[in-house]
Amino acid sequence: MLRAVAEQVRDLVVEFGGVNSSEHGDGLVRSEFNRAMFGPGLYAAMRETKRLFDPAGLMNPGKMVDAPAMTDNLRDLGVSAGTPLATRLCRAPR
């Protein structure tokens, strides 16, 4: 359902000539739609700019360009979060 809603919003935004951006929310959630938002020419320029400034792809990989699908990094509620880890700064919850 999340994907369906996001794609409908993307289509409406493109239809009305807008950009699907909300400042801090761009990152992984909306980056996969940037090619549709900006068009192939501008998207290619964005990819090239990122490559020029970060040829090794170390700074925010997958953000703004070449992003994974928005659903790739969702947490699976069926998988345990793991055991709490005690550190020097705080004790593990009991």
C-alpha positions in Angstrom: 0.0 0.0 0.0 2.9 2.4 0.8 4.3 2.0 -2.7 0.9 2.5 -4.4 0.3 5.7 -2.4 3.8 7.0 -3.2 3.4 6.3 -6.9 0.0 8.1 -7.0 1.5 11.1 -5.3 4.5 11.1 -7.7 2.2 11.0 -10.7 0.1 13.9 -9.4 3.2 15.9 -8.6 4.5 15.3 -12.1 1.1 16.1 -13.7 1.0 19.5 -12.0 4.7 20.3 -12.7 5.9 20.1 -9.1 8.7 18.4 -7.4 8.2 15.7 -4.7 10.6 17.2 -2.2 10.2 18.0 1.5 13.7 19.0 2.5 14.7 16.5 5.1 12.5 13.7 3.7 14.2 13.3 0.3 16.9 10.7 1.1 16.0 7.1 0.4 12.2 7.5 0.5 11.8 9.7 -2.6 15.1 9.4 -4.4 13.8 6.5 -6.6 11.3 8.9 -8.1 13.8 11.6 -9.1 14.2 10.4 -12.7 10.4 10.7 -13.2 10.4 14.1 -11.4 13.3 15.8 -13.2 13.4 13.9 -16.5 16.2 11.8 -18.0 18.4 14.7 -19.0 18.5 16.5 -15.7 18.7 13.2 -13.8 21.8 12.2 -15.9 23.3 15.6 -15.0 22.6 14.9 -11.3 24.3 11.5 -11.6 27.3 13.0 -13.3 27.6 15.8 -10.7 27.5 13.3 -7.9 30.1 11.1 -9.6 32.4 14.1 -10.1 32.3 15.1 -6.4 32.2 11.5 -5.1 33.9 9.2 -7.6 34.1 6.3 -5.1 30.4 6.6 -4.1 31.2 7.0 -0.4 29.0 10.0 0.4 25.4 9.1 0.9 25.2 6.3 -1.6 21.8 5.7 -3.0 20.5 9.1 -2.1 19.2 11.4 -4.7 20.5 9.2 -7.6 20.8 5.5 -8.1 18.5 4.8 -5.1 17.1 1.5 -4.1 13.3 1.0 -4.1 11.6 2.9 -1.2 10.5 -0.5 0.2 14.0 -2.1 0.1 15.0 -1.0 3.6 11.8 -1.4 5.5 12.1 -3.2 8.8 10.5 -6.7 8.9 8.4 -6.8 12.1 8.6 -10.6 12.0 12.4 -10.5 12.6 13.7 -9.9 16.1 15.5 -6.6 16.7 18.3 -8.5 18.4 19.6 -8.5 22.0 20.1 -5.1 23.7 23.8 -4.2 23.9 25.3 -2.8 27.2 27.8 0.0 26.6 29.9 2.2 28.8 27.3 5.0 28.4 24.2 3.0 29.3 23.1 -0.3 30.6 21.1 -2.7 28.5 17.4 -2.6 29.5 16.2 -5.5 31.6 
